[in-house]
Structure formats: structure tokens, C-alpha cells
Amino acid sequence: MFRLDRLNMGIIGHLHEGRKSYNRIAVALGVSENTVKNRVRRLTKDGILKIAGYVDPGAMEGHQIAYLGVKLKDMNYLAKGEEISRLERVVSVAVVTGRFDLMVMVHLKQGFDLLRFLSEELDKIDRIDSIETFMVYKGYNIKVPYIVDEKDMGAYEPNH
């Protein structure tokens, strides 16, 4: 695996501004633009870094975030967390301390509401003891990857 040295961490830090050019990052870090490009390519290839567009779900009509506290019947936290992370519309899963074993963040939208997630997706996971849901009415600093469904993709028609 590629090492996370000071230069890699510096590049990742500069990429919090997703559209910052490799040239500006290189100048700030005192290296060549090609060094930055190669490091980003390697960090991405090794799964350490992912560059994506994130959106505020509260700004999009019909979109909502739900957190689910999940209690498991056994202590298979890592395997169940990985399994749940692959379900449709799951943004993140965390193994946590406290009364739940896992906290799951789900990006809901029109046509894919909480009931559908619970009955069609989470129902696939065995050994769940209980679930408590927390719907987000207003979020701060919540950004999620926007996943475009094929059926949502119509032909783009510019406004003239």
C-alpha cells in the first residue's frame, strides 16, 4: 500500500477544495505538478483517496438523510458493517460504542423512502436485533455523494 507521508497528507489537505488545480497544490507544497498528479493517481488507485462531487441533500427537493442505530444479535460488527455499507443509498456505516453497534447514514429521495430502504435493503441483512431511526429535519455540514440513477437521467435540454 502507498505510504501516507507528509507530502501525501499535504496533497489530500489541499484537495478539500475539490477544484483546486494540481499546479496550485504543487506551488503550495514546493513540488512539481507531475509529482502531485502521480501521487493523486496512486492514492486514488490504492483506495486511500476518492475525488467526488458532494451535495447538500437538504438543498435538493425530495431528498433527506436518515441515521439508523443498529443493534446486532451477535458481535460480528465488522462483517455486518461491511455488508450494510454495500446496500443501496447507504452513505456510511460506523461501528460505534454505546447502545447501538452500528450507525448507518442513508440518503433517501423521492421513490426511495425510509420504508423502502428498510423493507427492500436492510431486510437482506440477517442477525439484526433492533433498529432505531433518526430522520434529519435540518442538517449542518452534511454533504453526500450524489448518485444519479439511470432512470433519472433524461436528455439535458438547456434553457434558451
C-alpha positions in Angstrom: 0.0 0.0 0.0 1.1 3.5 -0.8 2.5 5.3 2.3 0.7 8.4 3.7 3.8 10.6 4.1 3.8 14.3 4.8 3.5 15.2 1.0 0.6 12.8 0.5 -1.2 14.3 3.5 -0.5 17.8 2.2 -1.9 17.0 -1.2 -5.1 15.5 0.4 -5.4 18.6 2.6 -5.3 20.9 -0.4 -7.9 18.7 -2.2 -10.5 19.7 0.3 -11.1 22.5 -2.3 -12.1 19.9 -4.9 -11.5 22.1 -7.9 -8.0 23.4 -6.8 -5.6 22.8 -9.7 -2.7 20.4 -9.3 -0.4 23.3 -10.3 -1.6 25.5 -7.3 -1.2 22.5 -5.0 2.3 21.9 -6.4 3.3 25.5 -5.9 2.0 25.5 -2.3 3.9 22.3 -1.4 7.1 23.1 -3.4 7.0 20.1 -5.7 6.3 19.7 -9.4 2.8 19.4 -10.9 3.6 15.9 -12.2 4.5 14.8 -8.7 1.1 15.9 -7.5 -0.6 14.2 -10.4 1.3 10.9 -9.8 0.6 11.0 -6.1 -3.1 11.6 -6.6 -3.3 8.9 -9.2 -1.6 6.4 -6.8 -3.7 7.5 -3.7 -6.8 7.0 -5.8 -5.7 3.6 -7.2 -4.9 2.4 -3.7 -8.3 3.4 -2.4 -6.9 5.9 0.1 -8.4 8.9 -1.8 -11.6 9.3 -3.7 -12.4 12.5 -5.6 -16.1 13.1 -6.0 -18.8 15.8 -6.1 -20.8 16.1 -2.9 -24.2 17.8 -2.4 -26.3 19.1 0.5 -29.3 16.8 0.5 -31.4 19.5 2.2 -31.0 21.7 -0.9 -32.5 19.1 -3.2 -36.3 18.7 -3.3 -37.4 15.3 -2.0 -34.0 14.3 -0.5 -33.5 13.5 3.1 -30.9 11.9 5.4 -31.7 9.2 8.0 -29.4 7.8 10.6 -30.1 4.3 11.8 -28.9 3.0 15.1 -28.5 -0.8 14.6 -28.2 -3.4 17.4 -26.9 -6.8 16.2 -27.7 -10.2 17.7 -24.0 -11.1 17.9 -20.6 -9.3 17.9 -20.0 -9.6 14.1 -19.6 -5.9 13.9 -17.1 -5.6 11.1 -18.6 -8.1 8.7 -22.2 -6.7 9.2 -20.9 -3.1 8.8 -19.2 -4.0 5.6 -22.4 -5.9 4.4 -24.7 -2.9 5.2 -22.3 -0.5 3.6 -23.0 -2.1 0.2 -26.7 -1.6 0.4 -28.4 0.9 -2.0 -28.4 4.5 -0.8 -26.1 3.9 2.2 -23.6 6.8 2.6 -21.7 5.4 5.5 -21.6 2.9 8.3 -19.7 3.2 11.6 -19.0 0.7 14.3 -19.8 2.7 17.5 -19.8 2.4 21.3 -23.0 3.0 23.3 -26.4 1.4 23.0 -26.0 0.7 19.2 -23.4 -1.4 17.5 -23.6 0.4 14.1 -24.7 3.8 13.0 -25.8 3.9 9.3 -26.3 7.1 7.3 -28.8 6.7 4.4 -29.6 9.2 1.6 -33.3 8.9 0.9 -35.1 10.5 -2.0 -38.5 10.5 -3.8 -39.2 7.0 -4.8 -36.7 5.6 -2.3 -38.0 6.5 1.2 -37.3 5.0 4.6 -39.9 2.3 4.4 -38.4 1.1 1.0 -34.9 1.1 2.5 -35.9 -0.9 5.5 -38.1 -3.4 3.6 -36.1 -3.9 0.5 -32.5 -3.3 1.5 -31.9 -3.7 5.3 -34.2 -6.7 5.3 -31.5 -8.5 3.3 -29.2 -8.4 6.4 -29.7 -11.2 8.9 -28.8 -11.1 12.7 -30.1 -7.6 13.3 -31.7 -7.4 16.7 -33.2 -3.9 16.5 -33.1 -0.6 14.6 -33.9 2.9 15.7 -34.3 5.6 13.0 -33.4 9.3 13.3 -34.7 11.5 10.5 -32.8 14.7 9.8 -35.0 17.7 9.6 -32.2 20.2 9.2 -28.5 19.3 8.8 -25.4 21.3 9.0 -22.2 20.5 7.1 -23.9 17.3 5.7 -22.7 16.6 2.2 -23.2 13.3 0.4 -22.2 11.8 -2.9 -25.0 12.3 -5.4 -25.8 9.1 -7.1 -27.6 9.5 -10.4 -30.0 6.7 -11.2 -30.2 5.7 -14.9 -34.0 6.3 -14.9 -33.4 9.8 -13.6 -31.1 10.6 -16.5 -33.2 12.3 -19.2 -31.7 14.2 -22.1 -30.3 17.5 -21.0 -32.3 20.4 -22.5 -30.7 23.8 -22.0 -32.8 26.8 -21.2 -32.8 29.1 -24.2 
